[in-house]
């Protein structure tokens, strides 16, 4: 049998890291990717899709139209089964009600363990997973779905924490997890593989890198194999540009180009400028910003540079800059604040906008 394990689609999330027009475009892409994944399942004869929580971002932002498209998508192939667990974001987003009855191929869960049998597997899940009350037949191929943060038993603190070791020795073959937005995997006991699929599309620069879903296959020896399938429409990248030792604009541009080389034009880039900057060098970032904005679907810059100040360089400097740096260096300010004051002071002297 073939299954897809996905989670954390977060349909209709506000995507506030992007300007409104691009946020809107990206929201449409996240929905398209979900629909495209279902098309992939149908085309590849997948038997079931496991959605391990947070299909929707919130009851507040979800649109009627999105729910209608999701219902249509789930009804596309009646032989494709969907197992949908609510997460911490979408527990209050009903997809079906009296007006839209739940079709027979869609299976949902509640606060207690509930199991469905399909062929030679059982899919068991609960919105409040408690290992003590989980009783499975070890003769089955057991898939358990949960949404939360897998932690060591001694570290359980919040409602979203799952004491993952408590699920060892329970006869589980595969734990389909949701909540962490990047792909992770580990063995719980010598039979049980636990995986986070991650989200299918990065929604901000805290969700960089390859995104997709997991394709599961039950093998003749009853093991469940899980393979990551990269599936996102775009990838988000956080790229560091080290400007240490840079003293010319051409060099800065050369380094910036090298830092983003190989990134596809469809992707989004956050260029974080790091390193210590020579105070005599006034970097011009507008060129880079304009260039990156044209080159990629979206680009932005974050400045994390520090200033390389050698007080001895200014001891005998009679210019306004020398006087300014001497005064700031002699002040009681902490080092990090001194650098900020000097950097902004120098930018003001260079006639640049402040970047606080
Ligand atoms: Mn979550």
Boltz pocket constraint, residues with backbone or C-beta under 6 A from the ligand:
constraints:
  - pocket:
      binder: B
      contacts: [[A, 53], [A, 54], [A, 87], [A, 88], [A, 89], [A, 147], [A, 178], [A, 179], [A, 180]]
      max_distance: 6.0
